[in-house]
Amino acid sequence: MFEQQLLNALTLGCVYALFALGFTLVFGVLEVINLSHGAVFMTGSYVALSVVTELQAPLWLGVVVAMLVSGLIGLLIDVFILKRLRARGAPHLIPMIATIGVGIFLTSAAQGLFGAEIRRFPEEILPAGEFMLGTVHARALEIAIVAIAFALMAVLFLAIKHTQLGRALRAIAESPKAARLLGINVEGLFHLTSFVAAALGGAAGVLIGLNFNAITPFMGQPILHKGIAVVILGGMGDIRGALIGGLFLGFAEVMSKGYLSSQMGDAVAFGLLFLILLVRPAGLFGHVLERKA
């Protein structure tokens, strides 16, 4: 049923968009392609799982703790790695290589701690209930995932557009040198950006883990590829593009699996992305990447 596939696509697309928002936020402000973002995504899932299974805590607390731990990891990456590379004026390729190493470390650590087998959330802690929205059969879990993802994205958009902090971040994205001259604490906002972006990635990891109820140490790599594609499609560094691109990828993937073949989802989705980029090589909102000295 088409309407049912739309709900599935919306659920998956919201998670992709949430993941890509954190990814593009770091690039837009720090000008760094953080290739450890997928591993942070995976870490968020395991943290939430550990909180609800080992501590017998409610699921909402697991999500909050996962965001805090993921954000702390992102902050540590910025303080101990990216900050030092910025101070030395390292070219863009060096932070990419450094974050690849961090991602490998986090993945290996998760495999050592939890094993390589699939872990699952206990069924009894998942939101129960099913609803009929017209002709669409909706689980309470799917509605909760969409609601949480949209709530987090809305908070980020409102903060960026309508707060003093958001204006400072936009100033840094345009020109860090000019922002410093205006008295903005550029380094402090770099740290905050890394924390928020990683927290969003951790939240996306929990949501995707809940949606499929399957967590492995290697779950971050496939979504990292998709996150990069979404960010490029939307325009590097643009949060509007990340939202639209994430929803597009989710819809393309689900619809191709539903109406073509379950094995063709990624091929069709990435093929459509390629065709769009042939028309708009800079992405949907690529003009926002023009940064002034």
ZAMARGU-4260 file (C-alpha; in steps of 0.2 Angstrom, whole numbers, plus 5000, padded with zeros to 4 digits):
<rodrens>
0) 5000/5000/5000 | 5007/5017/4995 | 5001/5026/5010 | 5010/5013/5021 | 5026/5015/5012
5) 5025/5034/5014 | 5025/5032/5033 | 5039/5020/5032 | 5049/5032/5021 | 5045/5047/5032
10) 5051/5037/5048 | 5068/5032/5039 | 5070/5049/5031 | 5068/5058/5047 | 5082/5048/5055
15) 5093/5051/5039 | 5090/5070/5040 | 5094/5070/5059 | 5110/5061/5056 | 5114/5073/5041
20) 5110/5088/5051 | 5124/5085/5064 | 5136/5080/5050 | 5133/5096/5040 | 5133/5107/5055
25) 5151/5103/5059 | 5156/5106/5041 | 5146/5122/5040 | 5154/5129/5056 | 5171/5120/5057
30) 5174/5116/5039 | 5178/5099/5044 | 5171/5083/5036 | 5170/5072/5052 | 5171/5054/5046
35) 5169/5048/5064 | 5151/5054/5064 | 5145/5036/5059 | 5154/5028/5074 | 5147/5041/5086
40) 5130/5037/5079 | 5133/5019/5083 | 5139/5023/5100 | 5123/5032/5104 | 5113/5016/5101
45) 5124/5006/5112 | 5124/5019/5126 | 5105/5019/5126 | 5104/5000/5125 | 5116/4999/5140
50) 5106/5011/5150 | 5089/5003/5148 | 5096/4985/5150 | 5110/4987/5163 | 5102/5001/5174
55) 5084/4996/5171 | 5080/5014/5166 | 5066/5020/5156 | 5069/5022/5137 | 5067/5041/5137
60) 5082/5042/5149 | 5092/5031/5138 | 5089/5043/5124 | 5095/5058/5134 | 5110/5049/5141
65) 5115/5043/5124 | 5114/5061/5117 | 5125/5067/5132 | 5138/5054/5130 | 5138/5056/5111
70) 5140/5075/5113 | 5154/5072/5125 | 5163/5061/5113 | 5161/5074/5099 | 5167/5088/5111
75) 5183/5077/5116 | 5186/5074/5097 | 5186/5093/5094 | 5196/5098/5110 | 5210/5085/5108
80) 5211/5082/5089 | 5202/5096/5079 | 5208/5110/5089 | 5226/5105/5088 | 5225/5103/5070
85) 5217/5120/5068 | 5230/5128/5078 | 5243/5121/5066 | 5234/5126/5051 | 5232/5108/5045
90) 5225/5106/5027 | 5207/5099/5026 | 5213/5081/5022 | 5222/5079/5039 | 5206/5081/5050
95) 5197/5069/5038 | 5211/5056/5041 | 5211/5059/5060 | 5192/5057/5061 | 5193/5040/5051
100) 5205/5034/5065 | 5193/5040/5079 | 5179/5030/5070 | 5189/5014/5068 | 5194/5016/5087
105) 5176/5018/5092 | 5170/5004/5081 | 5184/4992/5088 | 5180/4997/5106 | 5161/4993/5104
110) 5165/4976/5096 | 5177/4972/5110 | 5164/4977/5123 | 5148/4971/5116 | 5154/4958/5103
115) 5150/4958/5084 | 5133/4950/5086 | 5117/4959/5084 | 5110/4967/5100 | 5092/4971/5102
120) 5081/4982/5114 | 5069/4972/5125 | 5052/4972/5117 | 5044/4977/5134 | 5052/4994/5134
125) 5047/4999/5117 | 5032/5010/5114 | 5017/4999/5113 | 5001/5002/5103 | 4995/5003/5085
130) 4984/5015/5077 | 4975/5017/5060 | 4978/5034/5052 | 4965/5032/5038 | 4971/5017/5029
135) 4988/5017/5036 | 4993/5005/5050 | 5005/5015/5061 | 5015/5008/5076 | 5017/5020/5091
140) 5036/5017/5089 | 5036/5024/5072 | 5025/5039/5078 | 5037/5042/5092 | 5053/5041/5081
145) 5045/5054/5069 | 5040/5065/5083 | 5057/5065/5092 | 5067/5068/5076 | 5056/5083/5070
150) 5056/5090/5088 | 5076/5089/5088 | 5077/5097/5071 | 5064/5110/5075 | 5074/5115/5090
155) 5090/5116/5080 | 5082/5127/5066 | 5074/5139/5079 | 5090/5141/5088 | 5100/5144/5072
160) 5088/5157/5065 | 5081/5166/5080 | 5094/5166/5094 | 5109/5176/5097 | 5119/5160/5098
165) 5113/5156/5081 | 5118/5172/5074 | 5135/5170/5081 | 5136/5153/5072 | 5131/5160/5056
170) 5144/5174/5057 | 5157/5160/5060 | 5151/5150/5045 | 5153/5166/5035 | 5170/5171/5041
175) 5179/5165/5057 | 5191/5179/5056 | 5178/5193/5055 | 5168/5184/5069 | 5184/5185/5081
180) 5185/5204/5077 | 5167/5206/5082 | 5171/5198/5099 | 5163/5181/5096 | 5171/5167/5106
185) 5175/5157/5090 | 5184/5142/5099 | 5170/5140/5112 | 5157/5139/5098 | 5167/5127/5089
190) 5167/5116/5104 | 5148/5118/5106 | 5145/5114/5088 | 5154/5098/5090 | 5144/5093/5105
195) 5128/5097/5097 | 5132/5088/5081 | 5138/5073/5090 | 5122/5073/5101 | 5111/5073/5086
200) 5121/5059/5078 | 5119/5049/5094 | 5100/5052/5095 | 5099/5047/5077 | 5108/5031/5081
205) 5095/5027/5095 | 5081/5030/5084 | 5087/5019/5070 | 5091/5006/5083 | 5073/5007/5089
210) 5066/5007/5071 | 5075/4991/5066 | 5078/4984/5084 | 5095/4979/5078 | 5112/4986/5084
215) 5129/4981/5079 | 5147/4989/5080 | 5147/4991/5061 | 5130/5000/5059 | 5138/5017/5058
220) 5147/5014/5041 | 5132/5012/5030 | 5124/5028/5037 | 5140/5038/5036 | 5140/5035/5017
225) 5121/5040/5016 | 5125/5055/5027 | 5139/5061/5015 | 5127/5059/5000 | 5113/5068/5009
230) 5125/5083/5014 | 5132/5084/4996 | 5114/5083/4989 | 5108/5097/5000 | 5123/5108/4998
235) 5138/5106/5009 | 5135/5115/5026 | 5117/5120/5023 | 5105/5113/5036 | 5090/5115/5025
240) 5098/5104/5012 | 5102/5091/5025 | 5083/5090/5030 | 5077/5089/5012 | 5091/5077/5006
245) 5088/5066/5021 | 5069/5065/5018 | 5073/5062/4999 | 5085/5048/5002 | 5073/5039/5014
250) 5058/5040/5002 | 5069/5034/4987 | 5076/5020/4997 | 5059/5014/5004 | 5049/5016/4988
255) 5062/5007/4978 | 5063/4992/4990 | 5044/4992/4991 | 5040/4993/4972 | 5056/4987/4963
260) 5067/4975/4974 | 5072/4974/4992 | 5090/4972/4985 | 5089/4988/4975 | 5086/5001/4988
265) 5103/5009/4989 | 5106/5007/4971 | 5091/5017/4966 | 5092/5030/4979 | 5111/5034/4975
270) 5107/5033/4957 | 5094/5047/4959 | 5106/5057/4969 | 5119/5056/4955 | 5106/5061/4942
275) 5101/5076/4953 | 5119/5081/4956 | 5122/5081/4937 | 5109/5095/4936 | 5115/5104/4951
280) 5133/5099/4955 | 5134/5111/4970 | 5118/5103/4978 | 5101/5111/4981 | 5108/5125/4992
285) 5126/5124/4987 | 5128/5143/4985 | 5128/5145/5004 | 5145/5137/5005 | 5154/5153/4998
290) 5164/5159/5013 | 5172/5176/5013 | 5189/5179/5020
</rodrens>
